[in-house]
Amino acid sequence: MIFDRNENREVIALLGAGSMGTAIVRRIAAGRKILLGDISQENLERTARDLAYSGYDAVTMVVNALDKASVEAFADKAASLGPVMYFIDTAGASPSQADPDHILRLDMVGTGWAIDAFGRVMARGGAGLVISSQTGYMYPIPYETEQEILAAETDSLMDLPFIRETAYQRSGIAYMIAKRVNQLQVMKAAATSWKERRARINSISPGIIVTPLAYDEFAAAGEGYQRMVDASAAERCASSDEIAEAGAFLLGDHASFITGTDLLIDGGVIASIRTGRSTLG
Ligand SMILES: NC(=O)c1ccc[n+]([C@@H]2O[C@H](COP(=O)([O-])OP(=O)(O)OC[C@H]3O[C@@H](n4cnc5c(N)ncnc54)[C@H](O)[C@@H]3O)[C@@H](O)[C@H]2O)c1
């Protein structure tokens, strides 16, 4: 049985076939071809099977976001399938899952490579979405340092003195900085490579979203997390579906004037920290 005979369908590429990424893809998948990339064959198979049982057409590719050639091959594969209209990057590791070096190479550099690679293949009118984090608002970086980060090529980010001296202190700091850098990378791409392709790109900075990654964080920092959530306006964690609603909006036509920006979706955690109602977990 062939479910869809339409030729030259638009392509959605998802790097990081996890909980949030899959929820976003489901909202925009109808009538489109999906390319899933992940380092875990098991995640790929599970996600592709779930999508297939829901009537969506997904192909998979093992991708290591720590490897530039692998990320570039993923973008080339997407382009070989048809016009690449959507790119979503959710590949990442949290502080409890990895050391500072791994977090910076994956969450910061790997994301930069993916933004760069898709900046070469996006179709005109296409849209991208990078999943950053509320933690990108927790470790303010001096303006001059942010300008240095914006000016740096992705390959030289790890050589910046601020990254070498400050970001390596511990995993939590590496994660906060990597996620702020994601927001800057999106801003830069929207003004340069993605602009040239007439494609938009934005980021979402989620608060605590209950996914496999968050379970690892709860186990490591449960009490601190609980206090942070209790002090927030929403007084709860959220689901991937709530991020996906906003993601679908940012990727869709109603957001055609929105590019280079970040949307913080955290139930009020950052508002509560910035106004002194709570302190960092
Ligand atoms: N869950 C939260 O509370 C939360 C909050 C803020 C931000 N985030 C960010 O959201 C993103 C998505 O996380 P999630 O919560 O959906 O978790 P998830 O664990 O469901 O998804 C992450 C995916 O990234 C993949 N991955 C890990 N290393 C990779 C690599 N080297 N190459 C390719 N793929 C790799 C994993 O296999 C996994 O499928 C992450 O970047 C995370 O930092 C999560």
The ligand as an SDF file (V2000), in Angstrom:
LIG
                    3D

 44 48  0  0  0  0  0  0  0  0999 V2000
   13.5860   18.3530   28.7050 N   0  0  0  0  0  0  0  0  0  0  0  0
   13.8480   19.5420   29.2060 C   0  0  0  0  0  0  0  0  0  0  0  0
   13.4310   19.8830   30.3390 O   0  0  0  0  0  0  0  0  0  0  0  0
   14.6190   20.5490   28.4010 C   0  0  0  0  0  0  0  0  0  0  0  0
   14.5740   21.8850   28.7990 C   0  0  0  0  0  0  0  0  0  0  0  0
   15.2610   22.8240   28.0440 C   0  0  0  0  0  0  0  0  0  0  0  0
   15.9630   22.4360   26.9200 C   0  0  0  0  0  0  0  0  0  0  0  0
   16.0090   21.1250   26.5530 N   0  0  0  0  0  0  0  0  0  0  0  0
   16.7390   20.7890   25.3290 C   0  0  0  0  0  0  0  0  0  0  0  0
   15.8360   20.2170   24.4250 O   0  0  0  0  0  0  0  0  0  0  0  0
   16.5450   19.3810   23.4900 C   0  0  0  0  0  0  0  0  0  0  0  0
   15.7520   18.0960   23.3030 C   0  0  0  0  0  0  0  0  0  0  0  0
   15.7580   17.3610   24.4790 O   0  0  0  0  0  0  0  0  0  0  0  0
   14.5630   16.3890   24.9360 P   0  0  0  0  0  0  0  0  0  0  0  0
   14.1690   16.8580   26.2850 O   0  0  0  0  0  0  0  0  0  0  0  0
   13.5350   16.2250   23.8680 O   0  0  0  0  0  0  0  0  0  0  0  0
   15.3870   15.0630   25.1870 O   0  0  0  0  0  0  0  0  0  0  0  0
   15.5020   13.6820   24.4400 P   0  0  0  0  0  0  0  0  0  0  0  0
   16.5090   12.9230   25.2300 O   0  0  0  0  0  0  0  0  0  0  0  0
   14.1520   13.0890   24.2390 O   0  0  0  0  0  0  0  0  0  0  0  0
   16.1230   14.0840   22.9870 O   0  0  0  0  0  0  0  0  0  0  0  0
   17.4730   14.3590   22.7420 C   0  0  0  0  0  0  0  0  0  0  0  0
   17.9150   13.5210   21.5550 C   0  0  0  0  0  0  0  0  0  0  0  0
   19.2410   13.9140   21.1730 O   0  0  0  0  0  0  0  0  0  0  0  0
   19.9130   12.7440   20.7360 C   0  0  0  0  0  0  0  0  0  0  0  0
   21.3580   12.9210   20.7710 N   0  0  0  0  0  0  0  0  0  0  0  0
   22.1690   12.9550   21.8530 C   0  0  0  0  0  0  0  0  0  0  0  0
   23.4490   13.0790   21.4700 N   0  0  0  0  0  0  0  0  0  0  0  0
   23.4500   13.1280   20.1130 C   0  0  0  0  0  0  0  0  0  0  0  0
   24.4750   13.2360   19.1370 C   0  0  0  0  0  0  0  0  0  0  0  0
   25.7840   13.3050   19.4740 N   0  0  0  0  0  0  0  0  0  0  0  0
   24.1310   13.2540   17.8310 N   0  0  0  0  0  0  0  0  0  0  0  0
   22.8170   13.1540   17.4700 C   0  0  0  0  0  0  0  0  0  0  0  0
   21.8160   13.0340   18.3540 N   0  0  0  0  0  0  0  0  0  0  0  0
   22.1170   13.0310   19.6650 C   0  0  0  0  0  0  0  0  0  0  0  0
   19.4460   11.6860   21.7270 C   0  0  0  0  0  0  0  0  0  0  0  0
   19.6980   10.3710   21.2790 O   0  0  0  0  0  0  0  0  0  0  0  0
   17.9670   12.0250   21.8610 C   0  0  0  0  0  0  0  0  0  0  0  0
   17.1720   11.3110   20.9220 O   0  0  0  0  0  0  0  0  0  0  0  0
   17.9570   19.2490   24.0570 C   0  0  0  0  0  0  0  0  0  0  0  0
   18.8280   20.0880   23.3230 O   0  0  0  0  0  0  0  0  0  0  0  0
   17.8370   19.7690   25.4860 C   0  0  0  0  0  0  0  0  0  0  0  0
   19.0330   20.3500   25.9390 O   0  0  0  0  0  0  0  0  0  0  0  0
   15.3530   20.1780   27.2700 C   0  0  0  0  0  0  0  0  0  0  0  0
  1  2  1  0
  2  3  2  0
  2  4  1  0
  4  5  1  0
  4 44  2  0
  5  6  2  0
  6  7  1  0
  7  8  2  0
  8  9  1  0
  8 44  1  0
  9 10  1  0
  9 42  1  0
 10 11  1  0
 11 12  1  0
 11 40  1  0
 12 13  1  0
 13 14  1  0
 14 15  2  0
 14 16  1  0
 14 17  1  0
 17 18  1  0
 18 19  2  0
 18 20  1  0
 18 21  1  0
 21 22  1  0
 22 23  1  0
 23 24  1  0
 23 38  1  0
 24 25  1  0
 25 26  1  0
 25 36  1  0
 26 27  1  0
 26 35  1  0
 27 28  2  0
 28 29  1  0
 29 30  1  0
 29 35  2  0
 30 31  1  0
 30 32  2  0
 32 33  1  0
 33 34  2  0
 34 35  1  0
 36 37  1  0
 36 38  1  0
 38 39  1  0
 40 41  1  0
 40 42  1  0
 42 43  1  0
M  CHG  2   8   1  16  -1
M  END
$$$$
